[in-house]
Amino acid sequence: MRSAVALFVILLVVWLLLSGHYTQMLIGIGVLCCAFVVWLAWRMRIVDPEGIPIQLLPRAPRYLPWLAKEVFLANVDVAKRCLSPGRPDISPELFDVETSQHSDLGRVLYANSITLTPGTVSIRVHGRKITVHAIAEEVADALRGGEMDRRVTRFEGLGS
């Protein structure tokens, strides 16, 4: 039920922001439309904690700034590799990393975090492994070190 209420609130906020008009009639139509969409989603059984992961919100302020910092540092690293004079320091590598997440949502968050970080792309999630393409061996080694895996597991709520 919490996920349905969260979905309704998110839809209504988006409706109001995109509308730009705040008359009683438009707000009423927005409420009715959002309620109808939530009802449809509920009937389709797609409203669940993985689809609307509101349980992650309390831990987001710790994880998202760290991820933003990693994305920035990786951008700088990729720019240096590509813009360095002479031959770029690029040695692509394809490898698997183990995951310590306990849910599909956690593994998807980990795979998406890898892909958001420039220089790495998650290619496939299979079981408890993610196949990753990295721009260089040093980038691959940093990912194998497990810092991002540990942080995503903490973000998921199951790590220390």
MARGUGU-954426 format. One record per residue: residue number from 0; residue in three letters; x, y, z of N, C-alpha, C, O in turn. Coordinates in pm, 1 decimal. Layout:
! MARGUGU-954426
<fiba NUM; "ALA"; <X; Y; Z>; <X; Y; Z>; <X; Y; Z>; <X; Y; Z>>
...
END
This chain:
! MARGUGU-954426
<fiba 0; "MET"; <82.6; -119.2; 0.0>; <0.0; 0.0; 0.0>; <87.4; 126.3; 0.0>; <54.8; 225.6; -65.0>>
<fiba 1; "ARG"; <200.6; 120.6; 75.1>; <290.5; 237.3; 77.0>; <343.0; 268.4; -61.8>; <357.9; 385.0; -98.4>>
<fiba 2; "SER"; <371.1; 163.9; -139.7>; <421.1; 185.3; -275.4>; <315.7; 251.3; -363.0>; <348.5; 334.9; -447.2>>
<fiba 3; "ALA"; <188.9; 214.4; -343.9>; <80.8; 275.2; -422.2>; <66.8; 423.2; -387.4>; <49.2; 506.7; -476.0>>
<fiba 4; "VAL"; <74.4; 455.0; -260.0>; <65.2; 595.8; -217.1>; <185.0; 674.1; -271.7>; <169.4; 786.9; -318.5>>
<fiba 5; "ALA"; <303.7; 614.6; -265.6>; <423.7; 681.7; -318.4>; <410.3; 704.6; -468.8>; <446.2; 811.3; -518.5>>
<fiba 6; "LEU"; <359.3; 605.8; -541.0>; <339.1; 621.3; -684.9>; <240.3; 734.2; -713.6>; <262.0; 814.5; -804.3>>
<fiba 7; "PHE"; <132.0; 740.3; -636.3>; <32.4; 846.3; -654.8>; <95.5; 983.8; -632.8>; <74.5; 1075.7; -712.0>>
<fiba 8; "VAL"; <172.2; 997.4; -525.7>; <235.0; 1126.3; -494.9>; <333.4; 1165.7; -605.0>; <334.8; 1280.9; -648.4>>
<fiba 9; "ILE"; <414.9; 1071.6; -650.1>; <512.3; 1100.6; -755.9>; <440.6; 1143.2; -883.8>; <478.1; 1242.2; -946.6>>
<fiba 10; "LEU"; <338.6; 1069.1; -921.6>; <263.8; 1103.1; -1043.6>; <198.4; 1240.1; -1032.1>; <200.0; 1317.9; -1127.5>>
<fiba 11; "LEU"; <140.9; 1270.3; -915.5>; <73.1; 1398.7; -897.6>; <173.2; 1514.4; -901.3>; <145.2; 1618.8; -960.2>>
<fiba 12; "VAL"; <288.8; 1496.2; -839.1>; <391.2; 1601.0; -842.1>; <437.6; 1626.0; -985.2>; <451.6; 1741.0; -1026.7>>
<fiba 13; "VAL"; <461.5; 1519.0; -1060.6>; <502.8; 1534.2; -1200.3>; <391.8; 1602.8; -1280.2>; <419.0; 1691.1; -1361.5>>
<fiba 14; "TRP"; <267.9; 1562.4; -1257.0>; <153.6; 1625.5; -1324.9>; <151.8; 1776.2; -1298.4>; <138.0; 1856.5; -1390.7>>
<fiba 15; "LEU"; <165.8; 1812.5; -1172.3>; <160.4; 1954.2; -1135.9>; <278.5; 2032.0; -1193.7>; <261.8; 2144.3; -1241.3>>
<fiba 16; "LEU"; <397.6; 1972.5; -1189.6>; <514.7; 2041.3; -1243.2>; <506.0; 2059.2; -1394.0>; <542.8; 2164.6; -1445.9>>
<fiba 17; "LEU"; <458.5; 1959.1; -1463.8>; <450.1; 1967.6; -1609.1>; <331.9; 2053.0; -1655.1>; <337.0; 2114.4; -1761.7>>
<fiba 18; "SER"; <227.9; 2056.6; -1576.0>; <109.1; 2133.8; -1613.1>; <137.9; 2283.6; -1612.0>; <113.5; 2353.0; -1710.7>>
<fiba 19; "GLY"; <188.8; 2331.9; -1502.2>; <215.4; 2474.9; -1490.2>; <91.2; 2558.3; -1464.0>; <101.3; 2679.4; -1444.6>>
<fiba 20; "HIS"; <-24.4; 2496.5; -1463.2>; <-151.0; 2565.5; -1434.3>; <-210.2; 2504.1; -1308.2>; <-217.4; 2381.9; -1295.5>>
<fiba 21; "TYR"; <-252.0; 2588.0; -1216.2>; <-296.4; 2538.1; -1086.5>; <-438.7; 2581.9; -1054.7>; <-465.8; 2636.1; -947.6>>
<fiba 22; "THR"; <-528.5; 2557.8; -1148.5>; <-669.4; 2585.7; -1122.2>; <-730.4; 2462.6; -1055.3>; <-675.8; 2352.6; -1063.4>>
<fiba 23; "GLN"; <-843.7; 2483.0; -989.7>; <-908.6; 2371.2; -921.6>; <-944.4; 2259.0; -1018.8>; <-929.4; 2141.0; -987.3>>
<fiba 24; "MET"; <-991.4; 2296.9; -1135.8>; <-1031.3; 2196.1; -1232.5>; <-911.6; 2110.7; -1277.1>; <-922.2; 1988.2; -1281.9>>
<fiba 25; "LEU"; <-798.3; 2174.0; -1309.6>; <-681.7; 2098.1; -1355.4>; <-622.6; 2012.8; -1243.5>; <-579.6; 1900.0; -1267.7>>
<fiba 26; "ILE"; <-620.3; 2065.0; -1123.1>; <-570.5; 1985.0; -1010.7>; <-663.5; 1866.6; -987.8>; <-617.1; 1755.5; -962.0>>
<fiba 27; "GLY"; <-794.9; 1889.2; -997.0>; <-891.4; 1780.0; -981.7>; <-874.7; 1674.1; -1088.4>; <-877.8; 1554.8; -1058.3>>
<fiba 28; "ILE"; <-857.1; 1716.1; -1213.0>; <-834.3; 1620.8; -1321.6>; <-704.1; 1543.9; -1297.7>; <-697.5; 1423.5; -1322.3>>
<fiba 29; "GLY"; <-600.4; 1614.0; -1249.6>; <-473.3; 1548.3; -1219.0>; <-488.5; 1442.6; -1112.1>; <-433.4; 1333.2; -1124.2>>
<fiba 30; "VAL"; <-563.0; 1474.3; -1007.0>; <-585.4; 1377.9; -898.5>; <-658.9; 1255.3; -953.0>; <-621.7; 1141.8; -923.0>>
<fiba 31; "LEU"; <-762.9; 1278.3; -1033.0>; <-839.8; 1166.4; -1089.3>; <-753.3; 1080.6; -1182.4>; <-756.4; 957.7; -1174.8>>
<fiba 32; "CYS"; <-677.5; 1144.8; -1268.5>; <-591.8; 1069.7; -1361.8>; <-485.4; 989.5; -1287.3>; <-460.8; 873.4; -1319.8>>
<fiba 33; "CYS"; <-423.5; 1050.5; -1188.9>; <-319.5; 980.8; -1111.6>; <-379.9; 863.9; -1034.0>; <-320.2; 756.5; -1026.7>>
<fiba 34; "ALA"; <-496.9; 884.6; -976.7>; <-564.0; 776.5; -904.7>; <-598.2; 661.9; -1000.5>; <-584.5; 544.8; -965.1>>
<fiba 35; "PHE"; <-642.6; 696.0; -1121.4>; <-675.0; 593.7; -1220.4>; <-550.4; 514.1; -1260.6>; <-556.0; 391.6; -1271.8>>
<fiba 36; "VAL"; <-439.6; 582.5; -1282.0>; <-314.9; 513.9; -1319.3>; <-267.7; 422.9; -1206.3>; <-223.8; 310.7; -1231.7>>
<fiba 37; "VAL"; <-276.2; 469.3; -1082.8>; <-235.8; 386.1; -968.9>; <-328.1; 264.5; -958.9>; <-281.9; 153.8; -931.4>>
<fiba 38; "TRP"; <-456.9; 284.4; -980.7>; <-551.9; 172.9; -976.7>; <-517.0; 70.2; -1084.9>; <-516.8; -50.2; -1059.0>>
<fiba 39; "LEU"; <-487.5; 118.6; -1206.6>; <-448.6; 27.4; -1314.6>; <-320.5; -48.8; -1279.8>; <-312.3; -170.1; -1299.1>>
<fiba 40; "ALA"; <-222.1; 22.7; -1228.9>; <-95.7; -41.3; -1191.4>; <-118.4; -143.9; -1080.6>; <-55.9; -250.0; -1080.6>>
<fiba 41; "TRP"; <-206.6; -113.3; -987.3>; <-238.2; -205.8; -877.2>; <-304.7; -331.8; -933.6>; <-271.3; -443.6; -894.4>>
<fiba 42; "ARG"; <-397.7; -312.3; -1024.7>; <-467.1; -426.9; -1086.1>; <-370.2; -512.4; -1166.9>; <-386.2; -634.2; -1173.7>>
<fiba 43; "MET"; <-269.8; -449.7; -1228.2>; <-170.2; -522.1; -1307.5>; <-64.1; -587.4; -1219.7>; <21.7; -661.2; -1268.1>>
<fiba 44; "ARG"; <-71.3; -558.8; -1089.7>; <23.9; -612.3; -990.5>; <167.8; -570.1; -1019.1>; <261.1; -649.1; -1004.9>>
<fiba 45; "ILE"; <184.1; -443.9; -1059.8>; <319.7; -392.5; -1083.0>; <359.3; -287.9; -979.8>; <465.1; -226.2; -991.6>>
<fiba 46; "VAL"; <275.7; -267.7; -879.1>; <309.4; -176.0; -770.3>; <367.7; -261.7; -658.4>; <295.2; -332.4; -588.4>>
<fiba 47; "ASP"; <498.8; -254.2; -642.7>; <566.5; -332.2; -539.3>; <689.7; -255.6; -491.4>; <728.0; -156.4; -553.4>>
<fiba 48; "PRO"; <752.2; -299.9; -382.4>; <869.2; -228.1; -329.1>; <987.5; -219.8; -424.3>; <1070.1; -129.6; -410.1>>
<fiba 49; "GLU"; <999.0; -311.2; -521.5>; <1108.7; -300.5; -617.2>; <1076.9; -199.2; -726.3>; <1167.4; -132.8; -777.0>>
<fiba 50; "GLY"; <951.1; -186.3; -762.7>; <912.1; -90.6; -865.1>; <914.6; 52.8; -815.3>; <949.3; 144.6; -889.7>>
<fiba 51; "ILE"; <878.0; 71.7; -690.1>; <878.9; 203.1; -624.5>; <960.2; 186.4; -495.7>; <902.2; 171.1; -388.2>>
<fiba 52; "PRO"; <1093.6; 189.3; -505.1>; <1177.1; 156.2; -388.0>; <1189.8; 270.4; -286.7>; <1298.2; 325.6; -268.1>>
<fiba 53; "ILE"; <1078.6; 305.2; -221.6>; <1081.4; 415.3; -125.2>; <1162.6; 380.0; -1.1>; <1203.6; 469.1; 73.4>>
<fiba 54; "GLN"; <1186.4; 250.2; 22.1>; <1266.0; 209.2; 137.9>; <1411.3; 253.6; 125.1>; <1484.7; 253.2; 223.9>>
<fiba 55; "LEU"; <1454.3; 292.2; 4.1>; <1592.2; 337.1; -17.0>; <1612.3; 485.2; 14.6>; <1725.7; 530.1; 31.6>>
<fiba 56; "LEU"; <1504.1; 560.4; 22.5>; <1515.0; 705.9; 41.2>; <1597.8; 747.3; 162.8>; <1676.9; 840.9; 150.9>>
<fiba 57; "PRO"; <1584.1; 683.0; 279.2>; <1664.8; 726.9; 393.9>; <1815.8; 709.3; 373.7>; <1895.1; 782.4; 433.2>>
<fiba 58; "ARG"; <1855.9; 612.9; 290.0>; <1999.3; 588.7; 268.3>; <2054.6; 662.1; 146.5>; <2176.0; 665.7; 126.2>>
<fiba 59; "ALA"; <1967.3; 720.1; 66.0>; <2010.0; 789.6; -56.2>; <2106.4; 905.4; -29.3>; <2201.3; 921.9; -106.0>>
<fiba 60; "PRO"; <2087.1; 986.9; 76.1>; <2180.8; 1098.4; 98.6>; <2325.5; 1055.2; 124.1>; <2417.2; 1135.4; 106.1>>
<fiba 61; "ARG"; <2347.3; 932.1; 164.9>; <2484.7; 883.8; 183.1>; <2541.6; 828.3; 52.5>; <2659.9; 846.6; 23.9>>
<fiba 62; "TYR"; <2458.0; 760.5; -27.1>; <2507.6; 693.5; -146.3>; <2520.0; 786.6; -267.0>; <2621.7; 783.9; -336.4>>
<fiba 63; "LEU"; <2419.9; 867.4; -292.8>; <2417.9; 947.9; -414.8>; <2531.8; 1049.7; -424.3>; <2588.2; 1065.1; -532.7>>
<fiba 64; "PRO"; <2568.9; 1120.3; -316.1>; <2686.2; 1209.5; -327.1>; <2815.0; 1132.4; -356.8>; <2898.8; 1178.8; -434.1>>
<fiba 65; "TRP"; <2830.7; 1015.1; -295.8>; <2948.9; 933.8; -323.5>; <2950.4; 892.8; -470.5>; <3054.6; 900.0; -535.6>>
<fiba 66; "LEU"; <2835.0; 849.6; -523.6>; <2827.0; 810.5; -663.6>; <2856.1; 929.6; -755.0>; <2925.3; 914.7; -855.7>>
<fiba 67; "ALA"; <2804.3; 1046.4; -721.2>; <2830.0; 1167.1; -801.8>; <2979.6; 1198.5; -804.9>; <3033.7; 1235.2; -909.2>>
<fiba 68; "LYS"; <3045.9; 1184.0; -690.2>; <3190.6; 1207.1; -683.8>; <3264.8; 1107.0; -772.1>; <3357.6; 1144.6; -843.7>>
<fiba 69; "GLU"; <3224.7; 979.7; -767.5>; <3288.4; 876.8; -849.6>; <3266.8; 903.0; -998.5>; <3357.4; 882.6; -1079.2>>
<fiba 70; "VAL"; <3147.5; 947.9; -1034.5>; <3118.8; 979.7; -1174.9>; <3207.3; 1094.9; -1221.0>; <3262.1; 1091.0; -1331.2>>
<fiba 71; "PHE"; <3221.5; 1197.1; -1137.2>; <3307.2; 1311.4; -1171.6>; <3452.3; 1267.2; -1189.3>; <3515.8; 1300.5; -1289.3>>
<fiba 72; "LEU"; <3505.1; 1191.6; -1091.3>; <3644.9; 1146.1; -1099.8>; <3667.1; 1056.5; -1221.9>; <3771.3; 1065.1; -1286.9>>
<fiba 73; "ALA"; <3571.1; 972.0; -1252.8>; <3584.6; 885.5; -1370.2>; <3579.6; 967.2; -1499.3>; <3649.0; 935.0; -1595.7>>
<fiba 74; "ASN"; <3498.0; 1072.6; -1501.5>; <3495.4; 1161.3; -1618.2>; <3632.2; 1223.3; -1641.2>; <3681.0; 1227.3; -1754.2>>
<fiba 75; "VAL"; <3693.6; 1271.3; -1534.9>; <3826.9; 1332.4; -1545.0>; <3927.2; 1228.8; -1594.1>; <4010.2; 1258.3; -1680.2>>
<fiba 76; "ASP"; <3919.8; 1106.7; -1539.2>; <4012.4; 1000.6; -1578.7>; <3997.2; 966.4; -1727.1>; <4096.8; 955.2; -1798.5>>
<fiba 77; "VAL"; <3874.6; 950.0; -1773.3>; <3851.4; 916.9; -1914.7>; <3897.0; 1031.5; -2004.1>; <3956.7; 1007.5; -2109.0>>
<fiba 78; "ALA"; <3870.0; 1154.8; -1964.6>; <3914.7; 1270.2; -2044.4>; <4067.0; 1272.7; -2054.3>; <4121.1; 1297.1; -2162.1>>
<fiba 79; "LYS"; <4137.3; 1247.5; -1942.8>; <4283.9; 1244.2; -1945.9>; <4334.2; 1135.1; -2039.6>; <4427.4; 1156.7; -2117.1>>
<fiba 80; "ARG"; <4271.6; 1017.6; -2031.9>; <4314.9; 905.6; -2116.7>; <4294.5; 938.2; -2265.0>; <4380.2; 908.0; -2348.0>>
<fiba 81; "CYS"; <4181.7; 999.1; -2297.0>; <4148.9; 1024.5; -2437.6>; <4221.3; 1146.9; -2493.6>; <4252.8; 1151.1; -2612.5>>
<fiba 82; "LEU"; <4247.4; 1245.1; -2409.6>; <4307.3; 1369.8; -2457.6>; <4458.0; 1378.1; -2438.0>; <4520.1; 1477.7; -2474.9>>
<fiba 83; "SER"; <4516.9; 1273.9; -2380.0>; <4661.9; 1278.1; -2358.0>; <4733.6; 1278.9; -2492.6>; <4691.6; 1211.2; -2586.5>>
<fiba 84; "PRO"; <4843.9; 1357.1; -2501.7>; <4917.7; 1362.5; -2628.9>; <4979.7; 1225.9; -2659.9>; <5017.0; 1150.0; -2570.5>>
<fiba 85; "GLY"; <4988.7; 1199.0; -2786.1>; <5044.5; 1069.6; -2825.7>; <4938.4; 961.2; -2819.7>; <4820.7; 984.5; -2847.4>>
<fiba 86; "ARG"; <4982.3; 844.6; -2783.6>; <4892.7; 729.1; -2780.8>; <4812.5; 725.9; -2650.8>; <4871.6; 730.3; -2542.9>>
<fiba 87; "PRO"; <4678.7; 718.3; -2658.5>; <4598.1; 716.4; -2536.1>; <4623.2; 591.1; -2452.3>; <4651.7; 483.6; -2505.1>>
<fiba 88; "ASP"; <4612.1; 607.4; -2322.9>; <4632.9; 497.6; -2228.6>; <4502.4; 419.4; -2214.6>; <4433.1; 428.4; -2113.2>>
<fiba 89; "ILE"; <4471.0; 343.3; -2317.8>; <4346.6; 266.8; -2318.7>; <4380.2; 120.7; -2345.7>; <4444.3; 87.7; -2445.5>>
<fiba 90; "SER"; <4336.0; 34.2; -2255.6>; <4354.3; -109.9; -2272.2>; <4224.8; -178.4; -2228.3>; <4214.4; -223.4; -2114.2>>
<fiba 91; "PRO"; <4126.7; -186.6; -2317.6>; <3994.5; -239.0; -2282.4>; <4000.7; -379.4; -2223.7>; <4085.4; -461.0; -2260.3>>
<fiba 92; "GLU"; <3909.4; -404.6; -2132.5>; <3906.1; -534.1; -2065.9>; <3761.9; -573.6; -2040.1>; <3679.5; -489.8; -2003.4>>
<fiba 93; "LEU"; <3731.1; -702.0; -2059.5>; <3599.4; -757.4; -2032.8>; <3615.4; -857.9; -1920.0>; <3699.5; -947.4; -1928.5>>
<fiba 94; "PHE"; <3535.5; -844.3; -1813.6>; <3552.0; -930.3; -1696.5>; <3420.9; -940.0; -1620.4>; <3327.4; -864.0; -1645.6>>
<fiba 95; "ASP"; <3414.9; -1034.4; -1526.7>; <3299.0; -1051.0; -1438.9>; <3333.1; -1003.3; -1299.1>; <3443.7; -1026.2; -1250.1>>
<fiba 96; "VAL"; <3237.3; -936.4; -1234.3>; <3252.5; -901.2; -1093.3>; <3143.7; -973.5; -1015.2>; <3030.5; -987.0; -1061.5>>
<fiba 97; "GLU"; <3179.8; -1019.5; -896.8>; <3083.9; -1082.6; -806.6>; <3001.5; -973.8; -738.8>; <3050.7; -863.7; -714.2>>
<fiba 98; "THR"; <2877.2; -1005.3; -709.3>; <2791.8; -910.2; -638.1>; <2760.1; -964.7; -499.6>; <2749.3; -1085.8; -480.7>>
<fiba 99; "SER"; <2745.3; -875.5; -404.0>; <2706.7; -917.7; -269.5>; <2565.2; -873.3; -235.1>; <2520.7; -888.9; -121.4>>
<fiba 100; "GLN"; <2494.1; -817.9; -333.6>; <2357.6; -773.9; -309.4>; <2266.2; -895.8; -294.3>; <2293.5; -1002.6; -349.2>>
<fiba 101; "HIS"; <2156.7; -877.8; -218.7>; <2068.1; -989.6; -188.4>; <1936.1; -984.6; -264.0>; <1850.5; -1071.1; -245.3>>
<fiba 102; "SER"; <1919.2; -885.0; -348.6>; <1794.0; -874.7; -423.4>; <1824.9; -835.5; -567.3>; <1933.3; -786.5; -598.9>>
<fiba 103; "ASP"; <1726.2; -858.6; -653.4>; <1741.7; -816.1; -793.1>; <1756.4; -665.3; -800.5>; <1834.0; -614.4; -881.4>>
<fiba 104; "LEU"; <1682.4; -592.9; -716.6>; <1692.0; -446.5; -714.3>; <1834.8; -403.3; -681.6>; <1888.1; -313.0; -746.1>>
<fiba 105; "GLY"; <1897.3; -466.8; -582.3>; <2034.3; -433.1; -546.2>; <2132.5; -457.9; -659.7>; <2221.6; -376.6; -684.5>>
<fiba 106; "ARG"; <2115.8; -571.1; -729.0>; <2205.4; -601.9; -841.3>; <2184.7; -503.5; -956.2>; <2280.9; -463.9; -1022.0>>
<fiba 107; "VAL"; <2060.8; -464.3; -980.4>; <2033.8; -365.9; -1085.7>; <2093.6; -230.2; -1047.8>; <2149.4; -161.2; -1133.1>>
<fiba 108; "LEU"; <2082.3; -191.7; -920.2>; <2144.1; -66.4; -875.1>; <2295.0; -70.2; -895.1>; <2355.0; 28.3; -938.2>>
<fiba 109; "TYR"; <2355.8; -183.2; -863.9>; <2500.3; -198.8; -881.2>; <2537.1; -189.8; -1029.1>; <2629.3; -116.9; -1065.7>>
<fiba 110; "ALA"; <2465.5; -263.6; -1114.4>; <2494.5; -260.8; -1258.7>; <2475.3; -119.9; -1314.6>; <2556.1; -74.7; -1395.6>>
<fiba 111; "ASN"; <2370.3; -50.3; -1272.9>; <2347.4; 85.8; -1321.9>; <2454.3; 181.7; -1269.5>; <2495.4; 272.8; -1341.3>>
<fiba 112; "SER"; <2499.4; 162.8; -1146.3>; <2605.4; 247.8; -1092.0>; <2734.3; 228.6; -1170.6>; <2807.4; 324.5; -1195.9>>
<fiba 113; "ILE"; <2761.9; 104.0; -1209.2>; <2880.7; 76.5; -1291.0>; <2869.0; 149.0; -1424.7>; <2964.2; 213.1; -1469.3>>
<fiba 114; "THR"; <2753.3; 139.1; -1488.3>; <2734.2; 200.7; -1619.7>; <2735.5; 352.7; -1612.1>; <2782.0; 418.6; -1705.1>>
<fiba 115; "LEU"; <2685.2; 409.4; -1502.8>; <2686.5; 555.6; -1487.0>; <2828.4; 610.3; -1475.5>; <2853.8; 725.9; -1509.0>>
<fiba 116; "THR"; <2919.3; 528.1; -1428.7>; <3057.3; 571.1; -1409.4>; <3130.8; 561.1; -1542.9>; <3148.2; 450.7; -1594.4>>
<fiba 117; "PRO"; <3174.7; 673.6; -1600.5>; <3242.8; 669.6; -1730.0>; <3364.1; 577.1; -1727.6>; <3437.7; 569.8; -1629.2>>
<fiba 118; "GLY"; <3382.2; 507.4; -1838.4>; <3494.4; 414.4; -1849.5>; <3454.0; 271.6; -1819.5>; <3533.3; 179.9; -1840.7>>
<fiba 119; "THR"; <3331.6; 250.3; -1770.2>; <3282.6; 115.5; -1743.5>; <3139.0; 103.2; -1792.6>; <3061.2; 198.4; -1786.8>>
<fiba 120; "VAL"; <3106.0; -15.5; -1840.8>; <2970.1; -43.6; -1887.0>; <2932.1; -183.1; -1840.3>; <3006.1; -278.7; -1863.3>>
<fiba 121; "SER"; <2817.6; -195.5; -1775.1>; <2764.2; -327.7; -1740.0>; <2700.5; -385.7; -1864.8>; <2615.4; -322.6; -1927.5>>
<fiba 122; "ILE"; <2741.9; -505.7; -1899.9>; <2692.0; -568.1; -2021.6>; <2581.3; -668.3; -1990.3>; <2482.4; -677.7; -2062.9>>
<fiba 123; "ARG"; <2599.1; -742.9; -1881.6>; <2503.0; -848.6; -1851.1>; <2504.1; -878.1; -1702.0>; <2609.6; -885.1; -1639.0>>
<fiba 124; "VAL"; <2384.5; -895.3; -1646.8>; <2370.9; -942.8; -1508.6>; <2325.6; -1087.1; -1518.8>; <2220.2; -1116.0; -1575.5>>
<fiba 125; "HIS"; <2405.1; -1177.8; -1463.9>; <2370.3; -1319.7; -1468.9>; <2400.5; -1380.7; -1333.1>; <2515.9; -1393.3; -1292.1>>
<fiba 126; "GLY"; <2293.5; -1418.1; -1264.9>; <2308.3; -1473.4; -1130.4>; <2367.2; -1370.0; -1036.5>; <2314.8; -1259.4; -1023.5>>
<fiba 127; "ARG"; <2475.6; -1406.4; -971.6>; <2541.8; -1316.0; -877.6>; <2665.7; -1252.6; -940.0>; <2756.6; -1211.1; -868.2>>
<fiba 128; "LYS"; <2670.2; -1244.7; -1073.4>; <2783.1; -1183.8; -1144.0>; <2733.0; -1080.2; -1242.1>; <2621.6; -1088.7; -1293.7>>
<fiba 129; "ILE"; <2818.9; -981.5; -1266.6>; <2791.0; -879.8; -1367.6>; <2910.1; -878.2; -1462.6>; <3024.8; -866.5; -1419.4>>
<fiba 130; "THR"; <2882.4; -889.8; -1591.1>; <2987.5; -878.8; -1692.8>; <3006.0; -730.6; -1722.9>; <2910.4; -659.2; -1753.0>>
<fiba 131; "VAL"; <3131.7; -685.9; -1714.2>; <3163.3; -543.2; -1726.7>; <3270.1; -523.4; -1833.6>; <3361.5; -604.6; -1847.8>>
<fiba 132; "HIS"; <3257.1; -413.9; -1908.5>; <3361.7; -370.6; -2000.4>; <3424.4; -245.5; -1940.5>; <3353.9; -149.7; -1908.8>>
<fiba 133; "ALA"; <3555.3; -245.8; -1925.1>; <3626.9; -130.9; -1869.0>; <3724.0; -76.4; -1972.6>; <3775.6; -150.5; -2056.2>>
<fiba 134; "ILE"; <3748.0; 53.4; -1965.9>; <3833.5; 120.6; -2062.9>; <3981.3; 86.5; -2044.1>; <4060.0; 93.0; -2138.5>>
<fiba 135; "ALA"; <4018.1; 50.0; -1920.6>; <4159.1; 20.5; -1893.0>; <4169.3; -75.2; -1774.7>; <4075.5; -90.0; -1696.4>>
<fiba 136; "GLU"; <4283.9; -139.1; -1763.6>; <4306.6; -236.6; -1657.3>; <4296.6; -173.0; -1518.2>; <4245.1; -235.3; -1425.3>>
<fiba 137; "GLU"; <4345.5; -49.3; -1503.3>; <4339.2; 17.6; -1372.6>; <4194.4; 41.0; -1330.3>; <4160.3; 28.1; -1212.7>>
<fiba 138; "VAL"; <4110.6; 75.4; -1426.4>; <3969.0; 98.0; -1398.1>; <3904.2; -33.9; -1355.4>; <3825.1; -37.4; -1261.2>>
<fiba 139; "ALA"; <3938.3; -141.2; -1425.0>; <3885.8; -273.7; -1391.2>; <3931.0; -315.8; -1251.3>; <3851.9; -369.5; -1173.8>>
<fiba 140; "ASP"; <4058.3; -291.2; -1219.2>; <4110.1; -327.4; -1087.2>; <4039.1; -250.6; -976.0>; <4011.9; -305.8; -869.4>>
<fiba 141; "ALA"; <4009.4; -123.3; -1001.1>; <3937.9; -43.7; -900.6>; <3798.6; -101.6; -876.9>; <3751.6; -105.6; -763.2>>
<fiba 142; "LEU"; <3733.7; -145.7; -981.9>; <3600.3; -204.3; -967.3>; <3607.6; -339.5; -896.9>; <3522.0; -372.6; -814.8>>
<fiba 143; "ARG"; <3711.0; -417.4; -930.1>; <3729.2; -546.6; -862.6>; <3759.8; -530.1; -714.9>; <3737.1; -621.9; -636.1>>
<fiba 144; "GLY"; <3811.3; -413.0; -676.3>; <3841.3; -386.4; -535.2>; <3718.7; -394.9; -445.8>; <3731.1; -421.5; -326.3>>
<fiba 145; "GLY"; <3600.9; -372.7; -502.1>; <3477.8; -396.8; -428.8>; <3417.3; -280.4; -353.2>; <3316.7; -298.5; -284.7>>
<fiba 146; "GLU"; <3475.0; -161.1; -362.9>; <3420.3; -46.8; -288.3>; <3277.4; -15.5; -332.9>; <3189.3; 4.3; -249.2>>
<fiba 147; "MET"; <3254.2; -11.1; -463.4>; <3120.0; 19.1; -512.1>; <3022.3; -91.1; -471.9>; <2908.5; -61.9; -435.3>>
<fiba 148; "ASP"; <3064.7; -215.7; -478.2>; <2979.9; -327.9; -438.6>; <2936.8; -313.6; -292.3>; <2819.4; -330.8; -259.6>>
<fiba 149; "ARG"; <3032.4; -282.3; -205.1>; <3000.6; -266.6; -62.1>; <2904.5; -150.2; -39.5>; <2811.3; -160.8; 40.2>>
<fiba 150; "ARG"; <2926.9; -40.4; -109.0>; <2840.2; 77.0; -91.3>; <2698.3; 50.9; -142.6>; <2601.1; 94.4; -80.9>>
<fiba 151; "VAL"; <2686.5; -19.5; -254.6>; <2552.8; -51.3; -305.3>; <2482.0; -148.1; -210.0>; <2361.5; -135.9; -188.2>>
<fiba 152; "THR"; <2554.8; -243.1; -153.7>; <2493.4; -335.4; -57.1>; <2445.4; -259.9; 65.3>; <2337.8; -288.8; 117.5>>
<fiba 153; "ARG"; <2524.8; -161.8; 112.6>; <2478.3; -77.3; 224.5>; <2357.1; 5.0; 185.4>; <2263.9; 20.4; 264.2>>
<fiba 154; "PHE"; <2358.2; 58.6; 62.3>; <2245.9; 136.2; 12.3>; <2120.2; 50.1; 4.1>; <2009.9; 96.1; 33.7>>
<fiba 155; "GLU"; <2138.3; -74.9; -36.3>; <2027.8; -170.0; -43.5>; <1969.5; -195.9; 95.4>; <1852.5; -231.2; 109.5>>
<fiba 156; "GLY"; <2053.3; -177.6; 197.2>; <2005.7; -194.1; 334.8>; <2043.6; -324.6; 398.1>; <1993.2; -357.6; 505.5>>
<fiba 157; "LEU"; <2131.5; -400.8; 334.9>; <2166.8; -531.2; 386.7>; <2313.6; -545.4; 422.2>; <2357.8; -652.3; 464.5>>
<fiba 158; "GLY"; <2389.2; -438.0; 405.1>; <2532.9; -444.5; 436.1>; <2564.3; -377.5; 567.3>; <2476.0; -322.4; 633.0>>
<fiba 159; "SER"; <2689.4; -382.2; 605.1>; <2730.8; -318.9; 731.5>; <2766.1; -174.8; 712.5>; <2802.8; -107.0; 808.5>>
END
